[in-house]
Amino acid sequence: MTTEPRVLQPSEWDTWYERVLSAFAGEETPEEHELYRSLTEVERCLGVWDEGHPVATAGLLSFRMAVPSGAVVPAAGVTMVSVAPTHRRRGLLRALMRRQLDDVRAAGEEPLAVLTASEAAIYGRFGYGLATSRMAARIDTSRSALHLPAPLAADADGLVLRASDTAASLLRECEAVYARAVPRRPGMLERRPGWEHTPLLDPVRRRGGASPLRCVVALRDGTPVAFARYAVKLGSDESGAPQGEVRLRDLEALDAAGHAAMWRFLWSLDLTTSIVADNRPLDDPWLHLVDDRRRSAKHLNDDALYVRLVQVGDALAARSYAAPLDVVLEVEDAFCPWNSGRWRLAGDEKGAVCEPTRDAADLSLSVRELGRAYLGGVSLAALGSAGLVREVRPGSGALRAAATAFTSATAPWLPHGF
């Protein structure tokens, strides 16, 4: 056996993918299997083989991700990473991570790599920092109500709603809204061809007794401005009173009226008393429209998007900054040493430049902390309080200025996995 990863051949995909499914105890329908086959970029997949069998796997996906400023930046999506239990502690994962980042750097097209992690402790040592969180909520719609300001209610009333018990029938309208929403929120990914079908996957084994996936869209003058995909699970309490759940899969809107129309629709569905959502942004509008938040159970889930700066200069120059900034960063990156050193970052809301410098550093931090702060959802000041970002000249104000500049007006969020 060699521990050197090699590129997957198209004829090896089925065997390679079986290794991935085994690692995650996966079960798939033929529809899911064929879709994931079509989305796999075989030429960006790696494997380690032992006697003709794959024992470690990793793939890359060619994404474009929104960053603060509304720019959409190329990003390598790390996916399908596994190591067989029989081949642990042999350096296979490290070899895969090494090869991936070297390949991304050599191609020179993607300044960032991103991933979602099945185990949170794995990827920090390779320079990936947790950059987004997500909110899960169970909203008691029987004991709380939406209070819409009169102008907002009037705007929402002016929208035309179209609903379907078959989510696929409104796919074109939903994707039109999603495409326009991407630049507005850091962390969102553009849909490459084929990816628009992933939100529609709805195998019976995952429904838990709920209905097939449904959809509602809102239109203004014939143009879609919001949508929600959801299922309904009916039930009753001991007295027989209805106690159904609305299980929200996706909701996107381009303005406040669209958000209000979607949430009001979900709130009013017959025979239901709650809305259950597993993945919502931390600044979701319903939080500010509901009259009693205490009737809703909410919790923060940190199993979201990890960001890794592959090329520090290009990555920091690809986004804009909320306030004028001119700072020298001393970056430590043991795994990708080409990033280590001092970088002068100068920018504002219109753009930025980031170049190597010999000037004295203002802040010292690792590439992992840069990844955490990159999308604007994790404060550099908070990382400084934890001792993870150091102000080289204490009291200079450099940390506060950088923390302000790195913020995002909207909470970064990854709406779906990959």
C-alpha positions as a printed NumPy array, in Angstrom:
array([[  0.   ,   0.   ,   0.   ],
       [  1.102,   3.566,  -0.711],
       [ -0.151,   6.504,   1.346],
       [  0.138,   8.833,  -1.658],
       [ -3.311,   9.983,  -2.863],
       [ -4.035,   9.761,  -6.554],
       [ -6.73 ,  11.208,  -8.783],
       [ -9.812,   9.079,  -9.27 ],
       [-10.522,   7.486, -12.639],
       [-14.147,   7.702, -13.878],
       [-14.425,   3.897, -13.941],
       [-13.544,   3.79 , -10.207],
       [-16.322,   6.094,  -9.024],
       [-18.786,   3.434,  -7.863],
       [-16.224,   1.63 ,  -5.711],
       [-14.843,   4.92 ,  -4.388],
       [-18.331,   6.209,  -3.549],
       [-19.216,   2.989,  -1.729],
       [-16.303,   3.79 ,   0.608],
       [-17.825,   7.24 ,   1.231],
       [-21.278,   5.802,   1.955],
       [-19.823,   3.229,   4.31 ],
       [-17.954,   5.891,   6.261],
       [-21.154,   7.84 ,   6.905],
       [-23.453,   4.824,   7.258],
       [-25.229,   6.135,   4.196],
       [-28.333,   4.831,   2.489],
       [-29.523,   6.225,  -0.82 ],
       [-32.297,   5.928,  -3.332],
       [-31.353,   5.429,  -6.996],
       [-32.382,   9.06 ,  -7.596],
       [-29.984,  10.342,  -4.942],
       [-27.189,   8.1  ,  -6.198],
       [-27.471,   9.313,  -9.769],
       [-27.684,  12.947,  -8.75 ],
       [-24.554,  12.766,  -6.593],
       [-22.761,  10.924,  -9.381],
       [-23.605,  13.74 , -11.793],
       [-22.429,  16.412,  -9.325],
       [-19.116,  14.742,  -8.53 ],
       [-16.121,  16.351, -10.241],
       [-14.18 ,  13.151, -10.751],
       [-11.035,  14.957, -11.866],
       [-10.937,  16.685,  -8.434],
       [-11.451,  13.499,  -6.402],
       [ -8.617,  11.715,  -4.611],
       [ -8.269,   8.244,  -3.191],
       [ -5.762,   6.073,  -1.393],
       [ -5.951,   2.424,  -2.431],
       [ -4.863,  -0.795,  -0.743],
       [ -4.878,  -3.988,  -2.812],
       [ -7.329,  -2.52 ,  -5.257],
       [ -9.748,  -1.158,  -2.647],
       [-10.199,   2.511,  -1.692],
       [ -9.362,   3.105,   1.965],
       [ -9.379,   6.923,   2.028],
       [-11.296,   9.466,  -0.056],
       [-11.644,  13.206,  -0.567],
       [-13.166,  15.405,  -3.231],
       [-13.348,  19.037,  -4.277],
       [-16.275,  20.929,  -5.759],
       [-15.928,  24.11 ,  -7.793],
       [-18.101,  26.606,  -5.932],
       [-18.549,  30.355,  -5.924],
       [-19.349,  31.822,  -2.509],
       [-20.689,  35.202,  -1.457],
       [-18.39 ,  37.277,   0.752],
       [-18.913,  40.63 ,   2.507],
       [-19.372,  43.239,  -0.236],
       [-21.665,  41.174,  -2.422],
       [-18.815,  39.732,  -4.448],
       [-19.048,  36.037,  -5.289],
       [-15.612,  34.423,  -5.003],
       [-14.352,  31.058,  -6.301],
       [-14.029,  28.559,  -3.452],
       [-13.005,  24.905,  -3.404],
       [-15.635,  22.876,  -1.566],
       [-14.05 ,  19.979,   0.332],
       [-16.368,  16.979,   0.422],
       [-16.622,  13.186,   0.744],
       [-13.647,  12.906,   3.11 ],
       [-13.242,   9.494,   4.72 ],
       [-10.649,   7.092,   6.066],
       [-11.465,   3.424,   6.603],
       [-11.384,   2.336,  10.286],
       [ -8.796,  -0.297,   9.33 ],
       [ -6.385,   2.368,   8.092],
       [ -6.438,   5.019,  10.8  ],
       [ -3.321,   6.646,  12.286],
       [ -1.3  ,   6.227,   9.102],
       [ -1.346,   9.867,   8.02 ],
       [ -3.904,   9.314,   5.24 ],
       [ -6.127,  12.26 ,   6.168],
       [ -3.138,  14.567,   6.383],
       [ -1.928,  13.352,   2.988],
       [ -5.335,  14.064,   1.447],
       [ -5.505,  17.556,   2.975],
       [ -1.951,  18.279,   1.855],
       [ -2.624,  17.203,  -1.741],
       [ -5.914,  19.118,  -1.945],
       [ -4.5  ,  22.436,  -0.784],
       [ -1.411,  22.054,  -2.963],
       [ -3.616,  21.365,  -5.973],
       [ -5.858,  24.371,  -5.24 ],
       [ -2.848,  26.64 ,  -4.867],
       [ -1.247,  25.329,  -8.063],
       [ -4.418,  25.952, -10.069],
       [ -4.453,  29.537,  -8.765],
       [ -8.183,  30.083,  -9.299],
       [ -9.643,  29.616,  -5.794],
       [ -8.263,  31.718,  -2.923],
       [-10.503,  29.887,  -0.446],
       [-11.397,  26.35 ,   0.552],
       [-14.576,  25.575,   2.495],
       [-16.11 ,  22.527,   4.13 ],
       [-18.688,  21.22 ,   6.566],
       [-17.399,  18.896,   9.261],
       [-18.971,  15.737,  10.638],
       [-16.629,  16.066,  13.628],
       [-15.706,  19.578,  14.76 ],
       [-12.217,  18.802,  16.083],
       [-10.772,  17.441,  12.84 ],
       [-10.014,  20.352,  10.536],
       [ -8.631,  23.13 ,  12.703],
       [ -5.153,  21.641,  12.504],
       [ -5.288,  22.076,   8.728],
       [ -6.153,  25.78 ,   9.005],
       [ -9.95 ,  25.651,   8.67 ],
       [-11.877,  27.994,  10.964],
       [-15.585,  27.818,  11.818],
       [-17.044,  30.89 ,  10.103],
       [-20.83 ,  30.463,  10.213],
       [-23.424,  29.149,  12.622],
       [-27.044,  28.226,  12.124],
       [-30.149,  28.445,  14.236],
       [-32.607,  25.65 ,  14.865],
       [-36.042,  26.58 ,  16.163],
       [-39.377,  25.126,  17.178],
       [-41.903,  27.973,  16.982],
       [-45.145,  27.605,  18.89 ],
       [-47.597,  29.184,  16.469],
       [-50.597,  28.396,  18.683],
       [-49.404,  30.67 ,  21.493],
       [-47.486,  33.351,  19.578],
       [-48.346,  35.588,  16.674],
       [-46.649,  37.674,  14.026],
       [-47.091,  41.426,  14.427],
       [-46.446,  43.172,  11.126],
       [-46.22 ,  46.982,  10.992],
       [-49.069,  48.364,   8.894],
       [-46.881,  49.384,   5.888],
       [-45.202,  45.949,   5.877],
       [-48.545,  44.156,   6.124],
       [-49.844,  46.21 ,   3.194],
       [-46.767,  45.344,   1.118],
       [-47.154,  41.656,   1.948],
       [-50.85 ,  41.799,   1.044],
       [-49.837,  43.103,  -2.378],
       [-47.916,  39.927,  -3.205],
       [-49.557,  37.054,  -5.083],
       [-48.958,  33.608,  -3.534],
       [-48.79 ,  30.417,  -5.54 ],
       [-48.678,  27.111,  -3.671],
       [-48.119,  23.547,  -4.827],
       [-48.122,  20.174,  -3.109],
       [-45.311,  19.24 ,  -5.498],
       [-42.204,  21.319,  -4.789],
       [-40.595,  20.481,  -8.143],
       [-43.357,  22.278, -10.018],
       [-42.112,  25.653,  -8.734],
       [-38.386,  24.954,  -9.107],
       [-37.769,  27.677, -11.705],
       [-39.357,  30.384,  -9.549],
       [-37.477,  29.291,  -6.427],
       [-34.126,  29.232,  -8.165],
       [-34.692,  32.713,  -9.582],
       [-35.115,  34.003,  -6.025],
       [-32.149,  32.009,  -4.71 ],
       [-29.816,  33.305,  -7.42 ],
       [-30.657,  36.916,  -6.569],
       [-30.311,  36.245,  -2.832],
       [-26.79 ,  34.785,  -2.981],
       [-24.773,  38.062,  -3.128],
       [-26.776,  39.507,  -0.247],
       [-25.553,  37.082,   2.419],
       [-21.943,  35.925,   2.974],
       [-21.546,  32.166,   2.974],
       [-24.225,  31.433,   0.401],
       [-23.158,  29.346,  -2.587],
       [-24.132,  29.863,  -6.195],
       [-25.949,  26.886,  -7.673],
       [-23.884,  25.218, -10.367],
       [-25.911,  23.299, -12.977],
       [-27.503,  20.298, -11.331],
       [-27.295,  21.64 ,  -7.779],
       [-30.796,  23.119,  -8.058],
       [-32.135,  19.565,  -7.724],
       [-30.509,  18.842,  -4.352],
       [-33.096,  20.791,  -2.273],
       [-35.831,  18.675,  -3.88 ],
       [-34.45 ,  15.344,  -2.674],
       [-37.203,  13.986,  -0.474],
       [-36.771,  10.26 ,   0.22 ],
       [-39.554,   8.649,   2.241],
       [-37.073,   7.408,   4.861],
       [-36.309,  11.016,   5.846],
       [-39.87 ,  12.276,   6.094],
       [-40.597,  10.874,   9.549],
       [-44.281,  10.611,   8.797],
       [-44.575,  14.041,   7.197],
       [-46.042,  14.87 ,   3.803],
       [-44.019,  15.049,   0.599],
       [-42.203,  18.348,   0.128],
       [-44.487,  21.28 ,  -0.723],
       [-43.728,  24.799,  -1.928],
       [-45.147,  28.319,  -1.915],
       [-43.816,  31.301,  -3.854],
       [-44.627,  35.003,  -3.66 ],
       [-44.745,  37.117,  -6.809],
       [-44.738,  40.862,  -7.336],
       [-45.975,  41.894, -10.765],
       [-45.34 ,  38.344, -11.935],
       [-41.74 ,  38.21 , -10.675],
       [-40.905,  35.772,  -7.862],
       [-39.549,  37.499,  -4.751],
       [-39.805,  34.787,  -2.069],
       [-40.355,  31.086,  -1.599],
       [-40.647,  28.452,   1.102],
       [-40.33 ,  24.679,   0.859],
       [-41.904,  22.709,   3.66 ],
       [-43.709,  19.539,   4.702],
       [-46.576,  19.005,   7.131],
       [-46.831,  16.293,   9.754],
       [-50.322,  16.065,  11.161],
       [-51.025,  14.989,  14.721],
       [-53.273,  15.612,  17.697],
       [-53.11 ,  15.859,  21.468],
       [-54.852,  13.553,  23.934],
       [-58.154,  15.376,  23.466],
       [-58.012,  15.039,  19.696],
       [-57.226,  18.702,  19.055],
       [-54.967,  19.267,  16.009],
       [-51.273,  19.514,  16.834],
       [-49.488,  19.342,  13.507],
       [-45.976,  20.486,  12.603],
       [-44.787,  22.561,   9.674],
       [-41.31 ,  21.282,   8.852],
       [-39.502,  24.087,   7.069],
       [-36.827,  23.015,   4.585],
       [-35.954,  26.293,   2.798],
       [-37.073,  29.897,   2.885],
       [-35.592,  32.765,   0.891],
       [-36.899,  36.264,   0.251],
       [-35.55 ,  39.356,  -1.46 ],
       [-37.214,  41.943,   0.763],
       [-39.1  ,  42.413,   4.018],
       [-42.502,  41.948,   2.393],
       [-41.435,  38.628,   0.939],
       [-40.213,  37.414,   4.324],
       [-43.416,  38.565,   5.99 ],
       [-45.591,  36.846,   3.382],
       [-43.743,  33.544,   3.712],
       [-43.759,  33.453,   7.512],
       [-47.391,  34.552,   7.67 ],
       [-48.339,  31.765,   5.252],
       [-46.52 ,  29.127,   7.316],
       [-47.992,  30.477,  10.554],
       [-51.528,  30.08 ,   9.249],
       [-51.473,  26.546,   7.834],
       [-54.499,  24.56 ,   8.95 ],
       [-54.23 ,  21.853,  11.63 ],
       [-50.718,  22.929,  12.684],
       [-49.465,  24.433,  15.932],
       [-45.718,  24.696,  15.352],
       [-43.033,  25.424,  12.788],
       [-39.839,  23.378,  13.046],
       [-36.708,  24.648,  11.27 ],
       [-33.275,  23.054,  11.493],
       [-31.201,  25.577,   9.556],
       [-31.935,  29.291,   9.672],
       [-29.639,  32.346,   9.772],
       [-28.996,  33.921,  13.153],
       [-30.724,  37.158,  12.065],
       [-33.844,  35.536,  10.608],
       [-36.603,  38.196,  10.323],
       [-39.274,  36.193,  12.18 ],
       [-37.301,  36.76 ,  15.401],
       [-38.222,  40.444,  15.242],
       [-41.828,  39.975,  14.15 ],
       [-43.036,  37.394,  16.663],
       [-44.782,  38.824,  19.727],
       [-43.406,  36.303,  22.251],
       [-40.011,  34.729,  21.594],
       [-40.261,  32.675,  24.773],
       [-42.866,  30.512,  23.06 ],
       [-40.154,  29.374,  20.654],
       [-37.33 ,  27.013,  21.514],
       [-34.144,  28.126,  19.77 ],
       [-30.596,  26.883,  19.856],
       [-27.344,  27.652,  18.104],
       [-25.784,  24.887,  16.028],
       [-22.111,  25.362,  15.208],
       [-21.974,  22.53 ,  12.689],
       [-21.865,  24.895,   9.744],
       [-19.287,  26.286,   7.312],
       [-15.522,  26.183,   7.867],
       [-13.338,  28.556,   5.824],
       [ -9.679,  28.159,   4.931],
       [ -7.658,  30.922,   3.25 ],
       [ -5.511,  29.16 ,   0.646],
       [ -4.   ,  32.405,  -0.644],
       [ -4.161,  34.989,   2.154],
       [ -3.515,  38.036,  -0.002],
       [ -6.023,  37.167,  -2.716],
       [ -8.68 ,  36.075,  -0.229],
       [ -8.508,  39.222,   1.915],
       [ -8.512,  41.421,  -1.19 ],
       [-11.592,  39.642,  -2.585],
       [-13.978,  41.089,   0.015],
       [-14.716,  44.618,   1.148],
       [-14.724,  46.037,   4.676],
       [-17.357,  47.807,   6.725],
       [-15.008,  50.628,   7.755],
       [-11.706,  52.029,   6.434],
       [ -8.842,  49.764,   7.431],
       [ -5.058,  49.843,   7.122],
       [ -3.474,  47.102,   9.199],
       [ -0.454,  44.795,   9.067],
       [ -1.274,  41.203,   9.946],
       [  1.36 ,  38.74 ,  11.131],
       [ -0.101,  35.436,   9.92 ],
       [  1.002,  32.005,  11.141],
       [  0.234,  29.085,   8.832],
       [  2.243,  25.943,   9.546],
       [  0.309,  23.759,   7.098],
       [  0.501,  26.188,   4.15 ],
       [  3.731,  28.089,   4.892],
       [  3.424,  30.276,   1.795],
       [  0.855,  32.254,   3.806],
       [  3.073,  32.802,   6.818],
       [  4.468,  36.292,   7.263],
       [  3.288,  39.888,   7.355],
       [  0.496,  41.183,   5.117],
       [ -0.673,  44.774,   4.772],
       [ -4.43 ,  44.912,   4.34 ],
       [ -5.862,  48.262,   3.251],
       [ -9.477,  48.665,   2.261],
       [-12.962,  49.987,   2.856],
       [-16.51 ,  49.326,   1.644],
       [-15.427,  49.769,  -1.988],
       [-12.663,  47.143,  -2.01 ],
       [ -9.266,  46.196,  -0.652],
       [ -5.635,  45.43 ,  -1.407],
       [ -3.572,  42.9  ,   0.541],
       [  0.13 ,  42.431,  -0.139],
       [  3.232,  41.085,   1.633],
       [  5.133,  43.692,   3.629],
       [  8.159,  44.113,   5.862],
       [  6.414,  46.738,   7.977],
       [  5.918,  46.094,  11.666],
       [  2.852,  44.03 ,  12.528],
       [ -0.246,  45.444,  14.209],
       [ -2.018,  42.134,  14.848],
       [ -0.778,  38.563,  15.147],
       [ -3.031,  35.577,  14.459],
       [ -3.204,  32.185,  12.8  ],
       [ -4.777,  31.471,   9.426],
       [ -7.49 ,  29.54 ,  11.26 ],
       [ -8.629,  32.689,  13.076],
       [ -8.61 ,  34.581,   9.777],
       [-10.919,  31.9  ,   8.415],
       [-13.253,  32.313,  11.383],
       [-13.494,  36.068,  10.913],
       [-13.454,  36.101,   7.115],
       [-17.221,  36.159,   6.488],
       [-17.911,  38.714,   9.21 ],
       [-19.798,  36.495,  11.635],
       [-17.033,  35.97 ,  14.203],
       [-15.541,  39.039,  15.838],
       [-11.779,  39.513,  15.789],
       [-12.219,  41.325,  19.106],
       [-13.884,  38.247,  20.606],
       [-11.038,  36.102,  19.334],
       [ -8.655,  38.614,  20.884],
       [-10.416,  38.279,  24.233],
       [ -9.84 ,  34.532,  23.963],
       [ -6.119,  35.126,  23.325],
       [ -6.313,  33.928,  19.718],
       [ -5.601,  37.326,  18.144],
       [ -2.864,  39.471,  19.67 ],
       [ -2.493,  43.234,  19.386],
       [  1.257,  43.597,  18.936],
       [  1.231,  47.095,  20.41 ],
       [ -1.4  ,  46.913,  23.177],
       [ -3.588,  49.983,  23.301],
       [ -2.978,  50.92 ,  19.659],
       [ -6.614,  50.358,  18.733],
       [ -5.658,  48.091,  15.831],
       [ -7.758,  45.172,  17.062],
       [-10.88 ,  47.253,  17.552],
       [-10.513,  48.885,  14.139],
       [ -9.977,  45.542,  12.409],
       [-12.884,  43.93 ,  14.255],
       [-15.202,  46.726,  13.113],
       [-14.002,  46.548,   9.516],
       [-14.398,  42.761,   9.261],
       [-18.082,  42.753,  10.322],
       [-20.926,  41.916,   7.947],
       [-24.277,  43.711,   7.849],
       [-26.036,  40.354,   7.511],
       [-25.158,  37.211,   9.423],
       [-23.166,  34.791,   7.26 ],
       [-24.998,  31.55 ,   6.631],
       [-24.744,  28.334,   4.66 ],
       [-28.247,  27.301,   3.563],
       [-27.341,  23.748,   2.548],
       [-24.579,  21.204,   2.901],
       [-22.415,  19.677,   0.2  ]])
